[in-house]
Amino acid sequence: MAKQEKISEAVVRRLPIYLRYLSYLQQVGVATVSSQQMGKNLDVNPAQIRKDLATFGDFGKKGIGYDVNYLVEKIRQILKLTDEIRVALVGAGHLGHAISNYNAYLKDNMRIAAIFDCDPEKLGKKVAGLSIQPLEELAKTIADQQIKLAIITVPAPAAQSVCDQLTEAGIKGILNFAPTTIRAPKDVRIHYADVTSNMQSLAYYLT
């Protein structure tokens, strides 16, 4: 879709929020939903929801709302979640274990397909059914399994080196949990997940 090239990051970040809510409605048997109801439950302006969705097409019916099943399918298509997306995880520490174990319960097409670490004592051990592999196997595994996304959960000093290896191996998107900024080629997208910073900002609102 040509339009998607001009879509703002804010819209892309809201789509998974809509998808999660709509998937819940599917589970409880709700057939249709209005932008007003979505806005109320998601604390998002209904006009913003309509604008976001209209960017990709006309999905709603006036006076009826959105068909939940249809909209779930369309958002999944927009987010490219209709085909299996394999993810590499680098860093088999406590956080890496937690993310990998959570991955085992996901009922989506996105899954962690390979786990890497440089600690000899961890290599070969199983996490969520996957054997921890050495970093030396990273490039070949990524190529063989056609992995395009990666998660970094290594200590900060190692993050840039890991990022370099991932991008050289063909990774196009990275979710970085390491508490540091990393640099990558312009065609590689990096998102940051910083639990400490989020908790610190929450502390500001304590009374």
N, C-alpha and C positions, 0 to 999 in steps of 0.2 A: 504494500500500500504506500503510494507516494507521499501521502499526508504524514505518515509516521516519522519521516525524516525531520519534520519541523515541530514535532510534539515536544512540549517542555518537560523537563525532568520532574516537575511537580505533578503533572498529570500522570506520568508513568508511575510515580511512587504511590499515587492514590488508587490506581487500578487494582493492585493486589489487595488493598483494603476492601474495595467493593467486592472483589471476587471471594474473599474470605466470608464476608457477610452473606452474600448470595448463596454460597455453598452451604452455609448453615441453614438458610431458608429451604434449600433443597432437601436437607436431611430431615427437617421437621414437616415437610409436605406442603410448603407454601408455594402456590402456583404463580401468583403475580405480586408485584410490589411497586409502590409509587416512589417517585423521587423524594416526596415529602416524608414518607416513612423511612426511607433509607437515610435521609438527612437527619431525622430525629434520632435514630439509633446509632448513627456513626458520628454525630456532632459535626456534620458538614453541611454547608448551605445547599439546599436542594437545587438552587439555580446552578451552583458549581458542579453538582453531579450531572445535571442535564447537559451542561456545556461540555464537561469532560467526555461524556459518552457520545454526544453529537459530533465530536471531533472525528469519530471513527465510523459514524453512520447513524441512521435513524432507527433506533432499537425500541422506542416506546410507542404506545398508542394513547392518544389523548382520551382522558376519561377512564382509562383502564390501567395504564402504567406499563411496567416492563414484565414480559414473560421471563420468569426466573431461570428456567432451564435454557432457554434460548440465549439469554444474556450471559449466563455462565459460559456457555459454549463460545460465544463471540469474544468475551474477554480473554478466555484461554487462548483463542486463536491470535488475538492481538499481542499477548505476552509470549507467544510462541511456545505454549505449554502443551500443544497437542501431540508433539513428538517427544520421545524420551530425551532428556537433557542430562548428560553425565557430568558429575562434578568431582574434582580432585580436592582432597583435603591434605594440607601439609602441616604437621604438628600433632603428634599423637599423645599430647599431655592430657590433663584433666578436662580442659575445655574441648579439645579435639574429640575425646571419648564421648563427652556429653552430646556434642553435635552429631557425631556418627550414630550414637544410639537413638537419638531422636529421629534421625533420618530413617531408621528401620520401621518407624511407625507411620511415615508419610504415605498417603494414598494418592500421590501425584506422580507425574512423569519425570519430575526432577529428583535425582538421587545421587548420593555420594557413591562413586564407582571405584575409587582408589584412595588409599591412605598412605602417606609417606612420613618418614622421620629419619633423623640421622643418628639416633641413639641405638647402638648395637644391641642393647638389652631388650629393646622393644621390637626389633625386626623379627618378622615371622609370627608374632603374636596376633591373635584375632580380635578385631573390634567390630561388632555388629556384623559378623560373618565375613569380614574382609581381613586379609593378612596385611600387616603393616610392611610396606616396602621401603627399601633404601632410596635415597634421593637419586642415586645413580641410575635407577630404573624409571625416573620420572618422565623423561622425554619420550622414551619408547612406549611406555604405558599410555601416555596422553595421545600419542599418534595412533597406537593400535586400537584404543577404545574411542577415538574421536571425541575426546573430552575438550570442552570449550570454556568451562567456568571452573574457578578454583576458590577455595577458602584457605586463608592463612591464619594459623593459630600458634605461631612460633614466638619466642621472645623477641622483643624489639630489635636487638642488634642483628638478628638473622633475617629480619623481614625483607630488607631490600634485596639481599642475595637470592632469597627464595622467589621473590617477585621477578627478578631477572631470569631465573631459570624457567619459571612458568611462562613468561611472555616469549622467551626464545623457543619454547616448546609448542607455541601456538595458542596459548590461552588468551581469550578475548575479554573476559570479565573476572574481576577479583573482589571477593568480600574479605576485607582485612580486619582481623580482630587484634592484631598486634598494636600496642599503644605507641605508634609512630607513623609518620607520613612516609609513603613510598612513592617512587616515581616509575612511570611506565610509558611506553610509546603512546602516541596520540590516539591510535586506533584501539587501545585497551582501556576499558572502563573500570574504575576502582571505586568501590563503596566502602565506607568505614563503619565498623560496629564497635563503639567504645562504651562499654557498660559503666566504667568509672565516671566518665564525663557526664553521662546521662544521670547517674545517681547524684553527682555533685550539683548538677543544675536543679534537680528535684529538692535538694537540701535547702536551696535558696527560699523555697516557698513554705518551709516549716515555720510554725508559729510557736 
